């Protein structure tokens, strides 16, 4: 069940990051995949920075969205 939760949160975060990063968007499916990867990256980045967004669904989505934005930004650098 945790895996399904991770996929859903990553998918929402990827979609949200795609909306925020209009110029760096890769399409819905790719943004969802990058959102799932971004969930891991966001957790790591905020952990290194010592920042805690909070628990629950909202905190997970915000953390994943931050990571997804970072991943989409970096992927956009290689896209050009």
N, C-alpha and C positions, 0 to 999 in steps of 0.2 A: 504494500500500500504506500510505503514511503517513496518508492520509485515513481509511482503514478502521480503523487503529490509534487515531486521534483519536476516531472515532465510538464505538468499543468502550470506550475509557477514559472518555470523557464519559458514556456510558450507565451504566457501573458507578458512576461518581462521582455521577451524578444519583440512582440508586437508593439508594446509601449515604447521600447527603444527605437524601433523603426519609425514610429510617429514623431518622436523627438528629433531624431537624426534624419530629417527629410532628404537631404542631399546624399547621405551615405547609406541609404536604404538598399537592400539587396533583393527585396521581394519577400512576401509573407513567409514562405516555407524556410528560406535561408535565415530570415530574421528570427524565427522561432528556434531554429537549431542554434544560432548564435546566442539566443537568450538562455538556452539550456547550458551552454558553455559559460555564458556570462554569469550564471548563478554561482558556479564554482569560483570564477574569477572575482566576482563581487564579494563573496564571502572571504576570500583570501585577502583582497585589497583592504576591506574594512577591518579585518582582523589584524593585519600588519599596522594599520593606522591607529588601532586601538579604539575604533568607533563602533558603537552598538546602536543599530537602528531600532531595535526592539524585537519582541517575539511575535509569533502569530503569522497569519497569512499576509497582512499588510507589510510587516517588516521584511518578510521573505521576498515579496514582490519588489519592494523598494531596493533591497540589497541586490537582487538579481537584475533589476533594471539598470542599476549603476554599473554592474559588471558587464551587462549586455551593451550598454552605450560605449564602454571602454573597448570591448571586443569589436563592435561595429566600426568604431573610429580607427582602430589599428588595421582591421581588414580593409577599410576604405583606402588606407595608405598604399596597400598592395594592389588594390583594384586598378589604380591609375597607371 
